[in-house]
Amino acid sequence: MDYVEYYALKLKENNKLFSQHKKFIESQYKGSSTLFRNSYGKGEEFKKNARTYLKSMKLI
C-alpha cells in the first residue's frame, strides 16, 4: 500500500485529518506568498525582480 492509498483510507476513518491538512497547506501557501512578496515585490515589480534574480542564478 502506498502513501496516497494509506492517507485516503485514514481520511475515510477520520475526516478531521482533512481539515488539519488543509490548514497546514494554507499556512504554507501564506508563508510562501509572504516570503516571495517581501523578496520581489508585487505585480509587475515581482515579475521584473524575479526574472532578474533567476537570470543572475543562470536559471533562465
PQR file of N, CA, C, O and H, with PARSE charges and radii, in Angstrom:
ATOM      1  N   MET A   1       0.858  -1.182   0.000 -0.4000 1.5000
ATOM      2  CA  MET A   1       0.000   0.000   0.000 -0.0000 2.0000
ATOM      3  C   MET A   1       0.900   1.240   0.000  0.5500 1.7000
ATOM      4  O   MET A   1       1.820   1.352   0.810 -0.5500 1.4000
ATOM      5  N   ASP A   2       0.624   2.149  -0.903 -0.4000 1.5000
ATOM      6  CA  ASP A   2       1.431   3.365  -0.954 -0.0000 2.0000
ATOM      7  C   ASP A   2       0.843   4.451  -0.052  0.5500 1.7000
ATOM      8  O   ASP A   2      -0.240   4.296   0.512 -0.5500 1.4000
ATOM      9  H   ASP A   2      -0.123   2.058  -1.561  0.4000 1.0000
ATOM     10  N   TYR A   3       1.572   5.530   0.066 -0.4000 1.5000
ATOM     11  CA  TYR A   3       1.195   6.619   0.973 -0.0000 2.0000
ATOM     12  C   TYR A   3      -0.164   7.217   0.628  0.5500 1.7000
ATOM     13  O   TYR A   3      -0.974   7.472   1.520 -0.5500 1.4000
ATOM     14  H   TYR A   3       2.452   5.655  -0.392  0.4000 1.0000
ATOM     15  N   VAL A   4      -0.417   7.441  -0.651 -0.4000 1.5000
ATOM     16  CA  VAL A   4      -1.665   8.081  -1.066 -0.0000 2.0000
ATOM     17  C   VAL A   4      -2.861   7.205  -0.695  0.5500 1.7000
ATOM     18  O   VAL A   4      -3.872   7.689  -0.188 -0.5500 1.4000
ATOM     19  H   VAL A   4       0.241   7.234  -1.375  0.4000 1.0000
ATOM     20  N   GLU A   5      -2.723   5.923  -0.956 -0.4000 1.5000
ATOM     21  CA  GLU A   5      -3.790   4.979  -0.625 -0.0000 2.0000
ATOM     22  C   GLU A   5      -4.020   4.937   0.889  0.5500 1.7000
ATOM     23  O   GLU A   5      -5.157   4.956   1.361 -0.5500 1.4000
ATOM     24  H   GLU A   5      -1.902   5.530  -1.369  0.4000 1.0000
ATOM     25  N   TYR A   6      -2.920   4.878   1.634 -0.4000 1.5000
ATOM     26  CA  TYR A   6      -2.996   4.852   3.097 -0.0000 2.0000
ATOM     27  C   TYR A   6      -3.670   6.123   3.626  0.5500 1.7000
ATOM     28  O   TYR A   6      -4.533   6.057   4.501 -0.5500 1.4000
ATOM     29  H   TYR A   6      -1.996   4.863   1.251  0.4000 1.0000
ATOM     30  N   TYR A   7      -3.274   7.266   3.093 -0.4000 1.5000
ATOM     31  CA  TYR A   7      -3.837   8.548   3.530 -0.0000 2.0000
ATOM     32  C   TYR A   7      -5.331   8.613   3.219  0.5500 1.7000
ATOM     33  O   TYR A   7      -6.115   9.096   4.036 -0.5500 1.4000
ATOM     34  H   TYR A   7      -2.573   7.320   2.381  0.4000 1.0000
ATOM     35  N   ALA A   8      -5.724   8.130   2.046 -0.4000 1.5000
ATOM     36  CA  ALA A   8      -7.144   8.126   1.666 -0.0000 2.0000
ATOM     37  C   ALA A   8      -7.958   7.270   2.636  0.5500 1.7000
ATOM     38  O   ALA A   8      -9.063   7.651   3.024 -0.5500 1.4000
ATOM     39  H   ALA A   8      -5.087   7.738   1.383  0.4000 1.0000
ATOM     40  N   LEU A   9      -7.421   6.127   3.023 -0.4000 1.5000
ATOM     41  CA  LEU A   9      -8.121   5.268   3.986 -0.0000 2.0000
ATOM     42  C   LEU A   9      -8.243   5.955   5.341  0.5500 1.7000
ATOM     43  O   LEU A   9      -9.289   5.887   5.986 -0.5500 1.4000
ATOM     44  H   LEU A   9      -6.524   5.818   2.708  0.4000 1.0000
ATOM     45  N   LYS A  10      -7.179   6.610   5.765 -0.4000 1.5000
ATOM     46  CA  LYS A  10      -7.211   7.319   7.051 -0.0000 2.0000
ATOM     47  C   LYS A  10      -8.213   8.472   7.015  0.5500 1.7000
ATOM     48  O   LYS A  10      -8.883   8.739   8.013 -0.5500 1.4000
ATOM     49  H   LYS A  10      -6.329   6.665   5.241  0.4000 1.0000
ATOM     50  N   LEU A  11      -8.322   9.154   5.878 -0.4000 1.5000
ATOM     51  CA  LEU A  11      -9.301  10.236   5.743 -0.0000 2.0000
ATOM     52  C   LEU A  11     -10.728   9.707   5.858  0.5500 1.7000
ATOM     53  O   LEU A  11     -11.602  10.360   6.428 -0.5500 1.4000
ATOM     54  H   LEU A  11      -7.778   8.937   5.067  0.4000 1.0000
ATOM     55  N   LYS A  12     -10.947   8.514   5.307 -0.4000 1.5000
ATOM     56  CA  LYS A  12     -12.272   7.903   5.423 -0.0000 2.0000
ATOM     57  C   LYS A  12     -12.609   7.637   6.884  0.5500 1.7000
ATOM     58  O   LYS A  12     -13.743   7.835   7.319 -0.5500 1.4000
ATOM     59  H   LYS A  12     -10.237   7.984   4.845  0.4000 1.0000
ATOM     60  N   GLU A  13     -11.600   7.183   7.639 -0.4000 1.5000
ATOM     61  CA  GLU A  13     -11.797   6.852   9.053 -0.0000 2.0000
ATOM     62  C   GLU A  13     -11.962   8.100   9.916  0.5500 1.7000
ATOM     63  O   GLU A  13     -12.787   8.128  10.828 -0.5500 1.4000
ATOM     64  H   GLU A  13     -10.679   7.022   7.286  0.4000 1.0000
ATOM     65  N   ASN A  14     -11.173   9.128   9.621 -0.4000 1.5000
ATOM     66  CA  ASN A  14     -11.167  10.326  10.461 -0.0000 2.0000
ATOM     67  C   ASN A  14     -11.118  11.566   9.571  0.5500 1.7000
ATOM     68  O   ASN A  14     -10.052  11.939   9.081 -0.5500 1.4000
ATOM     69  H   ASN A  14     -10.502   9.106   8.880  0.4000 1.0000
ATOM     70  N   ASN A  15     -12.256  12.195   9.363 -0.4000 1.5000
ATOM     71  CA  ASN A  15     -12.356  13.349   8.471 -0.0000 2.0000
ATOM     72  C   ASN A  15     -11.642  14.585   9.024  0.5500 1.7000
ATOM     73  O   ASN A  15     -11.389  15.523   8.269 -0.5500 1.4000
ATOM     74  H   ASN A  15     -13.122  11.892   9.760  0.4000 1.0000
ATOM     75  N   LYS A  16     -11.313  14.613  10.308 -0.4000 1.5000
ATOM     76  CA  LYS A  16     -10.604  15.758  10.889 -0.0000 2.0000
ATOM     77  C   LYS A  16      -9.221  15.919  10.267  0.5500 1.7000
ATOM     78  O   LYS A  16      -8.677  17.023  10.224 -0.5500 1.4000
ATOM     79  H   LYS A  16     -11.519  13.850  10.921  0.4000 1.0000
ATOM     80  N   LEU A  17      -8.654  14.807   9.784 -0.4000 1.5000
ATOM     81  CA  LEU A  17      -7.340  14.883   9.144 -0.0000 2.0000
ATOM     82  C   LEU A  17      -7.372  15.819   7.938  0.5500 1.7000
ATOM     83  O   LEU A  17      -6.404  16.533   7.678 -0.5500 1.4000
ATOM     84  H   LEU A  17      -9.095  13.911   9.820  0.4000 1.0000
ATOM     85  N   PHE A  18      -8.481  15.816   7.205 -0.4000 1.5000
ATOM     86  CA  PHE A  18      -8.596  16.677   6.029 -0.0000 2.0000
ATOM     87  C   PHE A  18      -8.497  18.140   6.418  0.5500 1.7000
ATOM     88  O   PHE A  18      -7.765  18.905   5.790 -0.5500 1.4000
ATOM     89  H   PHE A  18      -9.268  15.236   7.416  0.4000 1.0000
ATOM     90  N   SER A  19      -9.235  18.536   7.458 -0.4000 1.5000
ATOM     91  CA  SER A  19      -9.213  19.948   7.854 -0.0000 2.0000
ATOM     92  C   SER A  19      -7.840  20.333   8.397  0.5500 1.7000
ATOM     93  O   SER A  19      -7.385  21.458   8.186 -0.5500 1.4000
ATOM     94  H   SER A  19      -9.830  17.915   7.968  0.4000 1.0000
ATOM     95  N   GLN A  20      -7.176  19.412   9.094 -0.4000 1.5000
ATOM     96  CA  GLN A  20      -5.822  19.694   9.585 -0.0000 2.0000
ATOM     97  C   GLN A  20      -4.867  19.867   8.414  0.5500 1.7000
ATOM     98  O   GLN A  20      -4.052  20.789   8.398 -0.5500 1.4000
ATOM     99  H   GLN A  20      -7.545  18.498   9.265  0.4000 1.0000
ATOM    100  N   HIS A  21      -4.973  18.975   7.433 -0.4000 1.5000
ATOM    101  CA  HIS A  21      -4.097  19.033   6.269 -0.0000 2.0000
ATOM    102  C   HIS A  21      -4.354  20.311   5.468  0.5500 1.7000
ATOM    103  O   HIS A  21      -3.419  20.952   4.987 -0.5500 1.4000
ATOM    104  H   HIS A  21      -5.636  18.227   7.446  0.4000 1.0000
ATOM    105  N   LYS A  22      -5.627  20.669   5.331 -0.4000 1.5000
ATOM    106  CA  LYS A  22      -5.988  21.891   4.606 -0.0000 2.0000
ATOM    107  C   LYS A  22      -5.402  23.122   5.300  0.5500 1.7000
ATOM    108  O   LYS A  22      -4.867  24.009   4.635 -0.5500 1.4000
ATOM    109  H   LYS A  22      -6.386  20.148   5.721  0.4000 1.0000
ATOM    110  N   LYS A  23      -5.498  23.182   6.634 -0.4000 1.5000
ATOM    111  CA  LYS A  23      -4.929  24.310   7.382 -0.0000 2.0000
ATOM    112  C   LYS A  23      -3.418  24.379   7.187  0.5500 1.7000
ATOM    113  O   LYS A  23      -2.851  25.460   7.026 -0.5500 1.4000
ATOM    114  H   LYS A  23      -5.932  22.461   7.174  0.4000 1.0000
ATOM    115  N   PHE A  24      -2.774  23.211   7.203 -0.4000 1.5000
ATOM    116  CA  PHE A  24      -1.324  23.159   7.011 -0.0000 2.0000
ATOM    117  C   PHE A  24      -0.946  23.695   5.631  0.5500 1.7000
ATOM    118  O   PHE A  24      -0.033  24.512   5.510 -0.5500 1.4000
ATOM    119  H   PHE A  24      -3.235  22.333   7.334  0.4000 1.0000
ATOM    120  N   ILE A  25      -1.640  23.243   4.601 -0.4000 1.5000
ATOM    121  CA  ILE A  25      -1.349  23.691   3.236 -0.0000 2.0000
ATOM    122  C   ILE A  25      -1.588  25.190   3.098  0.5500 1.7000
ATOM    123  O   ILE A  25      -0.786  25.891   2.481 -0.5500 1.4000
ATOM    124  H   ILE A  25      -2.381  22.579   4.700  0.4000 1.0000
ATOM    125  N   GLU A  26      -2.682  25.686   3.667 -0.4000 1.5000
ATOM    126  CA  GLU A  26      -2.977  27.122   3.592 -0.0000 2.0000
ATOM    127  C   GLU A  26      -1.919  27.948   4.310  0.5500 1.7000
ATOM    128  O   GLU A  26      -1.551  29.024   3.838 -0.5500 1.4000
ATOM    129  H   GLU A  26      -3.333  25.117   4.168  0.4000 1.0000
ATOM    130  N   SER A  27      -1.425  27.456   5.450 -0.4000 1.5000
ATOM    131  CA  SER A  27      -0.395  28.207   6.172 -0.0000 2.0000
ATOM    132  C   SER A  27       0.916  28.200   5.390  0.5500 1.7000
ATOM    133  O   SER A  27       1.638  29.197   5.384 -0.5500 1.4000
ATOM    134  H   SER A  27      -1.724  26.583   5.833  0.4000 1.0000
ATOM    135  N   GLN A  28       1.230  27.079   4.727 -0.4000 1.5000
ATOM    136  CA  GLN A  28       2.435  27.011   3.897 -0.0000 2.0000
ATOM    137  C   GLN A  28       2.315  27.978   2.720  0.5500 1.7000
ATOM    138  O   GLN A  28       3.270  28.675   2.376 -0.5500 1.4000
ATOM    139  H   GLN A  28       0.643  26.269   4.731  0.4000 1.0000
ATOM    140  N   TYR A  29       1.137  28.011   2.112 -0.4000 1.5000
ATOM    141  CA  TYR A  29       0.891  28.907   0.980 -0.0000 2.0000
ATOM    142  C   TYR A  29       1.037  30.366   1.406  0.5500 1.7000
ATOM    143  O   TYR A  29       1.674  31.162   0.717 -0.5500 1.4000
ATOM    144  H   TYR A  29       0.361  27.445   2.392  0.4000 1.0000
ATOM    145  N   LYS A  30       0.444  30.704   2.542 -0.4000 1.5000
ATOM    146  CA  LYS A  30       0.503  32.080   3.036 -0.0000 2.0000
ATOM    147  C   LYS A  30       1.949  32.478   3.354  0.5500 1.7000
ATOM    148  O   LYS A  30       2.381  33.585   3.031 -0.5500 1.4000
ATOM    149  H   LYS A  30      -0.073  30.057   3.102  0.4000 1.0000
ATOM    150  N   GLY A  31       2.690  31.566   3.988 -0.4000 1.5000
ATOM    151  CA  GLY A  31       4.085  31.841   4.315 -0.0000 2.0000
ATOM    152  C   GLY A  31       4.931  32.037   3.068  0.5500 1.7000
ATOM    153  O   GLY A  31       5.746  32.958   3.007 -0.5500 1.4000
ATOM    154  H   GLY A  31       2.339  30.666   4.251  0.4000 1.0000
ATOM    155  N   SER A  32       4.742  31.172   2.071 -0.4000 1.5000
ATOM    156  CA  SER A  32       5.495  31.277   0.820 -0.0000 2.0000
ATOM    157  C   SER A  32       5.151  32.565   0.094  0.5500 1.7000
ATOM    158  O   SER A  32       6.027  33.255  -0.427 -0.5500 1.4000
ATOM    159  H   SER A  32       4.081  30.424   2.121  0.4000 1.0000
ATOM    160  N   SER A  33       3.884  32.872   0.066 -0.4000 1.5000
ATOM    161  CA  SER A  33       3.419  34.074  -0.598 -0.0000 2.0000
ATOM    162  C   SER A  33       4.024  35.319   0.034  0.5500 1.7000
ATOM    163  O   SER A  33       4.462  36.229  -0.671 -0.5500 1.4000
ATOM    164  H   SER A  33       3.172  32.311   0.489  0.4000 1.0000
ATOM    165  N   THR A  34       4.049  35.360   1.350 -0.4000 1.5000
ATOM    166  CA  THR A  34       4.628  36.493   2.069 -0.0000 2.0000
ATOM    167  C   THR A  34       6.128  36.585   1.805  0.5500 1.7000
ATOM    168  O   THR A  34       6.658  37.673   1.577 -0.5500 1.4000
ATOM    169  H   THR A  34       3.694  34.621   1.922  0.4000 1.0000
ATOM    170  N   LEU A  35       6.804  35.448   1.835 -0.4000 1.5000
ATOM    171  CA  LEU A  35       8.248  35.417   1.582 -0.0000 2.0000
ATOM    172  C   LEU A  35       8.568  35.980   0.199  0.5500 1.7000
ATOM    173  O   LEU A  35       9.439  36.839   0.059 -0.5500 1.4000
ATOM    174  H   LEU A  35       6.374  34.565   2.019  0.4000 1.0000
ATOM    175  N   PHE A  36       7.859  35.492  -0.822 -0.4000 1.5000
ATOM    176  CA  PHE A  36       8.129  35.961  -2.180 -0.0000 2.0000
ATOM    177  C   PHE A  36       7.732  37.415  -2.372  0.5500 1.7000
ATOM    178  O   PHE A  36       8.432  38.154  -3.064 -0.5500 1.4000
ATOM    179  H   PHE A  36       7.152  34.795  -0.708  0.4000 1.0000
ATOM    180  N   ARG A  37       6.632  37.839  -1.779 -0.4000 1.5000
ATOM    181  CA  ARG A  37       6.207  39.241  -1.895 -0.0000 2.0000
ATOM    182  C   ARG A  37       7.245  40.154  -1.244  0.5500 1.7000
ATOM    183  O   ARG A  37       7.572  41.210  -1.786 -0.5500 1.4000
ATOM    184  H   ARG A  37       6.063  37.238  -1.218  0.4000 1.0000
ATOM    185  N   ASN A  38       7.765  39.749  -0.078 -0.4000 1.5000
ATOM    186  CA  ASN A  38       8.783  40.557   0.598 -0.0000 2.0000
ATOM    187  C   ASN A  38      10.097  40.554  -0.170  0.5500 1.7000
ATOM    188  O   ASN A  38      10.832  41.541  -0.144 -0.5500 1.4000
ATOM    189  H   ASN A  38       7.500  38.891   0.363  0.4000 1.0000
ATOM    190  N   SER A  39      10.398  39.452  -0.854 -0.4000 1.5000
ATOM    191  CA  SER A  39      11.651  39.354  -1.606 -0.0000 2.0000
ATOM    192  C   SER A  39      11.607  40.087  -2.939  0.5500 1.7000
ATOM    193  O   SER A  39      12.587  40.719  -3.334 -0.5500 1.4000
ATOM    194  H   SER A  39       9.801  38.651  -0.875  0.4000 1.0000
ATOM    195  N   TYR A  40      10.470  40.007  -3.639 -0.4000 1.5000
ATOM    196  CA  TYR A  40      10.416  40.502  -5.011 -0.0000 2.0000
ATOM    197  C   TYR A  40       9.392  41.597  -5.272  0.5500 1.7000
ATOM    198  O   TYR A  40       9.376  42.154  -6.369 -0.5500 1.4000
ATOM    199  H   TYR A  40       9.674  39.494  -3.318  0.4000 1.0000
ATOM    200  N   GLY A  41       8.549  41.923  -4.321 -0.4000 1.5000
ATOM    201  CA  GLY A  41       7.538  42.956  -4.534 -0.0000 2.0000
ATOM    202  C   GLY A  41       6.229  42.371  -5.032  0.5500 1.7000
ATOM    203  O   GLY A  41       5.967  41.179  -4.872 -0.5500 1.4000
ATOM    204  H   GLY A  41       8.562  41.470  -3.429  0.4000 1.0000
ATOM    205  N   LYS A  42       5.402  43.227  -5.641 -0.4000 1.5000
ATOM    206  CA  LYS A  42       4.077  42.807  -6.117 -0.0000 2.0000
ATOM    207  C   LYS A  42       3.911  43.129  -7.592  0.5500 1.7000
ATOM    208  O   LYS A  42       4.605  43.992  -8.128 -0.5500 1.4000
ATOM    209  H   LYS A  42       5.615  44.195  -5.771  0.4000 1.0000
ATOM    210  N   GLY A  43       2.989  42.433  -8.246 -0.4000 1.5000
ATOM    211  CA  GLY A  43       2.597  42.726  -9.624 -0.0000 2.0000
ATOM    212  C   GLY A  43       3.749  42.700 -10.606  0.5500 1.7000
ATOM    213  O   GLY A  43       4.552  41.766 -10.618 -0.5500 1.4000
ATOM    214  H   GLY A  43       2.424  41.732  -7.810  0.4000 1.0000
ATOM    215  N   GLU A  44       3.825  43.740 -11.436 -0.4000 1.5000
ATOM    216  CA  GLU A  44       4.877  43.829 -12.455 -0.0000 2.0000
ATOM    217  C   GLU A  44       6.258  43.899 -11.814  0.5500 1.7000
ATOM    218  O   GLU A  44       7.226  43.367 -12.356 -0.5500 1.4000
ATOM    219  H   GLU A  44       3.173  44.498 -11.427  0.4000 1.0000
ATOM    220  N   GLU A  45       6.347  44.556 -10.660 -0.4000 1.5000
ATOM    221  CA  GLU A  45       7.619  44.642  -9.941 -0.0000 2.0000
ATOM    222  C   GLU A  45       8.103  43.238  -9.575  0.5500 1.7000
ATOM    223  O   GLU A  45       9.294  42.944  -9.675 -0.5500 1.4000
ATOM    224  H   GLU A  45       5.561  44.988 -10.220  0.4000 1.0000
ATOM    225  N   PHE A  46       7.179  42.374  -9.152 -0.4000 1.5000
ATOM    226  CA  PHE A  46       7.516  40.996  -8.804 -0.0000 2.0000
ATOM    227  C   PHE A  46       8.109  40.279 -10.007  0.5500 1.7000
ATOM    228  O   PHE A  46       9.155  39.638  -9.903 -0.5500 1.4000
ATOM    229  H   PHE A  46       6.211  42.613  -9.072  0.4000 1.0000
ATOM    230  N   LYS A  47       7.430  40.389 -11.158 -0.4000 1.5000
ATOM    231  CA  LYS A  47       7.901  39.715 -12.366 -0.0000 2.0000
ATOM    232  C   LYS A  47       9.302  40.172 -12.738  0.5500 1.7000
ATOM    233  O   LYS A  47      10.173  39.358 -13.043 -0.5500 1.4000
ATOM    234  H   LYS A  47       6.580  40.910 -11.242  0.4000 1.0000
ATOM    235  N   LYS A  48       9.509  41.482 -12.709 -0.4000 1.5000
ATOM    236  CA  LYS A  48      10.806  42.046 -13.089 -0.0000 2.0000
ATOM    237  C   LYS A  48      11.901  41.577 -12.131  0.5500 1.7000
ATOM    238  O   LYS A  48      12.954  41.109 -12.564 -0.5500 1.4000
ATOM    239  H   LYS A  48       8.802  42.144 -12.461  0.4000 1.0000
ATOM    240  N   ASN A  49      11.646  41.703 -10.832 -0.4000 1.5000
ATOM    241  CA  ASN A  49      12.648  41.324  -9.840 -0.0000 2.0000
ATOM    242  C   ASN A  49      12.912  39.822  -9.821  0.5500 1.7000
ATOM    243  O   ASN A  49      14.055  39.397  -9.649 -0.5500 1.4000
ATOM    244  H   ASN A  49      10.791  42.084 -10.481  0.4000 1.0000
ATOM    245  N   ALA A  50      11.873  39.020  -9.996 -0.4000 1.5000
ATOM    246  CA  ALA A  50      12.046  37.567 -10.017 -0.0000 2.0000
ATOM    247  C   ALA A  50      12.864  37.151 -11.236  0.5500 1.7000
ATOM    248  O   ALA A  50      13.745  36.298 -11.131 -0.5500 1.4000
ATOM    249  H   ALA A  50      10.945  39.366 -10.135  0.4000 1.0000
ATOM    250  N   ARG A  51      12.577  37.750 -12.391 -0.4000 1.5000
ATOM    251  CA  ARG A  51      13.345  37.424 -13.603 -0.0000 2.0000
ATOM    252  C   ARG A  51      14.805  37.833 -13.452  0.5500 1.7000
ATOM    253  O   ARG A  51      15.706  37.103 -13.866 -0.5500 1.4000
ATOM    254  H   ARG A  51      11.862  38.443 -12.477  0.4000 1.0000
ATOM    255  N   THR A  52      15.035  38.996 -12.862 -0.4000 1.5000
ATOM    256  CA  THR A  52      16.408  39.458 -12.633 -0.0000 2.0000
ATOM    257  C   THR A  52      17.156  38.458 -11.756  0.5500 1.7000
ATOM    258  O   THR A  52      18.301  38.107 -12.042 -0.5500 1.4000
ATOM    259  H   THR A  52      14.303  39.589 -12.526  0.4000 1.0000
ATOM    260  N   TYR A  53      16.512  38.008 -10.703 -0.4000 1.5000
ATOM    261  CA  TYR A  53      17.131  37.032  -9.801 -0.0000 2.0000
ATOM    262  C   TYR A  53      17.405  35.709 -10.527  0.5500 1.7000
ATOM    263  O   TYR A  53      18.503  35.161 -10.429 -0.5500 1.4000
ATOM    264  H   TYR A  53      15.582  38.293 -10.471  0.4000 1.0000
ATOM    265  N   LEU A  54      16.411  35.202 -11.251 -0.4000 1.5000
ATOM    266  CA  LEU A  54      16.583  33.930 -11.957 -0.0000 2.0000
ATOM    267  C   LEU A  54      17.688  34.015 -13.006  0.5500 1.7000
ATOM    268  O   LEU A  54      18.439  33.059 -13.200 -0.5500 1.4000
ATOM    269  H   LEU A  54      15.519  35.647 -11.330  0.4000 1.0000
ATOM    270  N   LYS A  55      17.788  35.167 -13.685 -0.4000 1.5000
ATOM    271  CA  LYS A  55      18.867  35.350 -14.658 -0.0000 2.0000
ATOM    272  C   LYS A  55      20.220  35.385 -13.963  0.5500 1.7000
ATOM    273  O   LYS A  55      21.192  34.823 -14.469 -0.5500 1.4000
ATOM    274  H   LYS A  55      17.179  35.944 -13.528  0.4000 1.0000
ATOM    275  N   SER A  56      20.292  36.035 -12.815 -0.4000 1.5000
ATOM    276  CA  SER A  56      21.566  36.108 -12.089 -0.0000 2.0000
ATOM    277  C   SER A  56      22.014  34.727 -11.603  0.5500 1.7000
ATOM    278  O   SER A  56      23.208  34.477 -11.440 -0.5500 1.4000
ATOM    279  H   SER A  56      19.502  36.491 -12.403  0.4000 1.0000
ATOM    280  N   MET A  57      21.046  33.833 -11.373 -0.4000 1.5000
ATOM    281  CA  MET A  57      21.361  32.467 -10.944 -0.0000 2.0000
ATOM    282  C   MET A  57      21.531  31.537 -12.152  0.5500 1.7000
ATOM    283  O   MET A  57      21.740  30.334 -11.997 -0.5500 1.4000
ATOM    284  H   MET A  57      20.076  34.036 -11.506  0.4000 1.0000
ATOM    285  N   LYS A  58      21.435  32.121 -13.369 -0.4000 1.5000
ATOM    286  CA  LYS A  58      21.536  31.392 -14.636 -0.0000 2.0000
ATOM    287  C   LYS A  58      20.501  30.263 -14.741  0.5500 1.7000
ATOM    288  O   LYS A  58      20.785  29.185 -15.262 -0.5500 1.4000
ATOM    289  H   LYS A  58      21.265  33.098 -13.495  0.4000 1.0000
ATOM    290  N   LEU A  59      19.298  30.542 -14.235 -0.4000 1.5000
ATOM    291  CA  LEU A  59      18.210  29.573 -14.320 -0.0000 2.0000
ATOM    292  C   LEU A  59      17.310  29.837 -15.523  0.5500 1.7000
ATOM    293  O   LEU A  59      16.549  28.968 -15.948 -0.5500 1.4000
ATOM    294  H   LEU A  59      19.067  31.418 -13.812  0.4000 1.0000
ATOM    295  N   ILE A  60      17.411  31.069 -16.073 -0.4000 1.5000
ATOM    296  CA  ILE A  60      16.698  31.375 -17.324 -0.0000 2.0000
ATOM    297  C   ILE A  60      17.630  32.147 -18.225  0.5500 1.7000
ATOM    298  O   ILE A  60      17.251  32.515 -19.336 -0.5500 1.4000
ATOM    299  H   ILE A  60      18.029  31.775 -15.728  0.4000 1.0000
TER
END
